[in-house]
């Protein structure tokens, strides 16, 4: 029996290069879940192998900026000359249907969501160490060394924001990180503050 009818918003975040996307994909490959991944929107160019509508919704700056003016984002941020954001309406729609909505977003965006969605669960993904992060960024091969260094500098400041999250998960091995996140989701569903209202109604019948 499900005691909380509204879905759970799970925000997976962390510095660029920590493997958020890889962990999220491993999470969705697990069996017996009711997770929905809501794709973010961005103005950055597609990387090799990325698919529009699966990895991101790729749009022009003009389209993105119009959506900002119309207040159609749950969060948005600009980094290294590109916008990233999460359209608001579809997230609420899925939560009302009882779905578990997973957002994979950058740290700036996650902190915006924290201000608006107080009952969401925020998970901070970190690498085993700074050297591991630097090697991951270089291994991508999609950006020059100057951009990699910018991302490292930003990551160092973002590590200091970990205290604003509910959980910290080390991405030492992808399947282990996904297992930890699934355990967090299951535990959150049993929290008294999420279930007490419906529980009291149930025992009062």
C-alpha positions as CSV (number, residue, x, y, z in Angstrom):
1,X,0.0,0.0,0.0
2,X,1.3,3.5,-0.9
3,X,0.8,6.0,1.8
4,X,1.9,9.0,-0.1
5,X,-0.1,9.7,-3.3
6,X,2.0,12.5,-4.7
7,X,5.2,11.6,-6.4
8,X,8.7,12.3,-5.2
9,X,11.0,14.8,-6.8
10,X,14.6,13.5,-6.7
11,X,17.3,16.0,-7.7
12,X,20.7,14.5,-8.7
13,X,23.3,17.1,-8.8
14,X,27.0,17.8,-8.5
15,X,29.9,19.5,-10.3
16,X,30.4,18.9,-14.0
17,X,32.2,15.7,-14.7
18,X,31.3,13.7,-11.6
19,X,29.3,11.3,-13.7
20,X,25.7,12.4,-13.0
21,X,24.4,11.2,-16.3
22,X,26.1,7.8,-16.1
23,X,24.8,7.2,-12.6
24,X,21.3,8.4,-13.6
25,X,21.3,5.9,-16.6
26,X,22.4,3.1,-14.3
27,X,19.6,4.0,-11.9
28,X,17.0,3.7,-14.6
29,X,18.3,0.3,-15.7
30,X,17.4,-1.1,-12.3
31,X,14.3,-3.2,-12.1
32,X,11.0,-2.5,-10.3
33,X,11.0,1.2,-10.2
34,X,8.5,4.0,-11.1
35,X,11.0,6.6,-12.0
36,X,10.5,9.3,-14.7
37,X,13.5,11.2,-16.0
38,X,12.6,14.7,-17.0
39,X,15.1,16.0,-19.6
40,X,16.6,19.5,-19.1
41,X,16.8,22.1,-21.8
42,X,20.0,23.7,-23.0
43,X,21.5,26.0,-25.5
44,X,24.9,24.2,-25.7
45,X,25.7,22.1,-28.9
46,X,25.1,18.4,-28.9
47,X,28.0,16.2,-28.1
48,X,28.8,13.1,-30.1
49,X,26.2,10.4,-29.4
50,X,23.7,12.7,-27.7
51,X,20.1,12.6,-28.8
52,X,17.7,15.5,-28.7
53,X,14.8,14.8,-26.2
54,X,16.8,12.0,-24.5
55,X,19.9,13.7,-23.2
56,X,18.7,17.3,-23.4
57,X,16.2,19.4,-25.3
58,X,18.6,21.5,-27.5
59,X,17.2,24.9,-28.3
60,X,18.4,28.3,-29.4
61,X,19.3,31.1,-27.0
62,X,16.4,33.1,-28.3
63,X,13.9,30.3,-27.5
64,X,15.5,29.8,-24.0
65,X,15.4,33.5,-23.2
66,X,11.8,33.8,-24.1
67,X,10.9,30.9,-21.8
68,X,12.9,32.7,-19.0
69,X,10.8,35.9,-19.5
70,X,7.6,33.8,-19.5
71,X,8.6,32.2,-16.1
72,X,8.5,28.7,-17.6
73,X,11.5,27.2,-15.8
74,X,11.6,25.5,-12.4
75,X,15.3,26.5,-12.5
76,X,17.8,27.8,-15.0
77,X,21.5,28.8,-15.0
78,X,24.1,30.0,-17.4
79,X,27.6,28.4,-17.5
80,X,30.4,28.7,-20.0
81,X,28.2,30.7,-22.3
82,X,25.3,28.3,-22.4
83,X,21.9,28.1,-20.7
84,X,20.6,25.1,-18.8
85,X,17.1,24.8,-17.3
86,X,14.2,22.6,-16.3
87,X,10.7,23.3,-17.7
88,X,8.3,23.7,-14.8
89,X,4.9,22.5,-16.0
90,X,5.8,18.9,-16.9
91,X,7.5,18.2,-13.6
92,X,4.4,19.2,-11.6
93,X,2.2,17.1,-13.9
94,X,4.2,14.0,-13.3
95,X,4.3,14.5,-9.6
96,X,0.6,14.9,-9.4
97,X,0.3,11.6,-11.2
98,X,2.3,9.9,-8.4
99,X,5.5,9.5,-10.5
100,X,9.0,9.7,-9.1
101,X,10.6,12.5,-11.1
102,X,14.4,12.5,-11.4
103,X,16.2,15.7,-12.3
104,X,19.8,15.6,-13.3
105,X,21.0,19.2,-13.0
106,X,24.0,21.5,-12.2
107,X,24.5,22.8,-8.7
108,X,23.3,26.4,-9.4
109,X,20.0,25.0,-10.7
110,X,19.6,22.5,-7.8
111,X,19.8,25.4,-5.3
112,X,17.1,27.2,-7.2
113,X,14.9,24.2,-7.1
114,X,15.6,23.9,-3.3
115,X,14.0,27.3,-2.8
116,X,10.8,26.3,-4.7
117,X,10.4,22.6,-3.9
118,X,10.8,22.2,-0.2
119,X,9.8,18.5,-0.1
120,X,12.2,17.4,-2.9
121,X,15.1,15.1,-2.1
122,X,18.5,16.5,-3.0
123,X,21.5,14.2,-3.7
124,X,25.0,15.5,-4.3
125,X,27.2,13.3,-6.4
126,X,30.9,13.6,-5.8
127,X,34.0,11.9,-7.3
128,X,36.4,9.8,-5.2
129,X,38.8,12.8,-5.4
130,X,39.8,15.9,-7.3
131,X,42.3,14.0,-9.5
132,X,39.6,11.6,-10.5
133,X,37.3,14.5,-11.5
134,X,40.1,16.2,-13.5
135,X,40.8,13.0,-15.4
136,X,37.2,12.5,-16.2
137,X,36.9,16.0,-17.6
138,X,40.0,15.5,-19.8
139,X,38.9,12.1,-20.9
140,X,35.7,13.5,-22.4
141,X,37.8,15.1,-25.1
142,X,35.0,17.5,-26.0
143,X,36.4,20.7,-24.6
144,X,39.8,22.4,-24.6
145,X,42.0,22.5,-21.6
146,X,41.0,26.1,-20.7
147,X,37.3,25.0,-20.4
148,X,38.4,22.0,-18.3
149,X,40.3,24.2,-16.0
150,X,37.2,26.5,-15.7
151,X,35.1,23.5,-14.8
152,X,37.6,22.4,-12.2
153,X,37.7,25.9,-10.6
154,X,33.9,26.0,-10.4
155,X,33.8,22.4,-9.0
156,X,36.0,23.4,-6.1
157,X,33.6,26.1,-5.1
158,X,30.6,23.8,-5.6
159,X,32.1,21.1,-3.3
160,X,31.7,23.6,-0.5
161,X,27.9,23.6,-1.1
162,X,27.4,20.0,-0.2
163,X,25.9,20.9,3.2
164,X,22.8,22.3,1.3
165,X,21.9,18.8,0.1
166,X,20.1,16.0,1.9
167,X,22.5,13.2,0.9
168,X,26.1,12.9,-0.5
169,X,26.8,9.9,-2.8
170,X,30.4,9.1,-3.9
171,X,30.6,7.9,-7.5
172,X,33.4,5.5,-6.9
173,X,31.7,2.8,-9.0
174,X,28.6,3.5,-11.0
175,X,26.4,0.6,-10.0
176,X,27.2,1.2,-6.3
177,X,26.2,4.8,-6.6
178,X,23.0,3.9,-8.3
179,X,22.2,1.4,-5.6
180,X,22.8,4.0,-2.9
181,X,20.4,6.4,-4.6
182,X,17.7,3.8,-5.0
183,X,18.0,3.0,-1.2
184,X,17.6,6.8,-0.5
185,X,14.4,7.0,-2.6
186,X,12.9,3.9,-0.9
187,X,13.8,5.3,2.6
188,X,12.3,8.7,1.7
189,X,9.0,7.1,0.9
190,X,8.8,5.7,4.5
191,X,9.5,9.1,6.1
192,X,6.8,10.0,8.7
193,X,6.4,13.5,7.4
194,X,5.5,12.2,3.9
195,X,3.1,9.5,5.1
196,X,1.5,10.5,8.4
197,X,-1.5,12.3,6.9
198,X,-2.7,9.3,4.9
199,X,-1.7,6.9,7.6
200,X,-4.0,8.6,10.1
201,X,-6.8,8.6,7.6
202,X,-6.2,4.8,7.1
203,X,-6.3,3.9,10.8
204,X,-9.3,6.1,11.4
205,X,-11.5,4.3,8.9
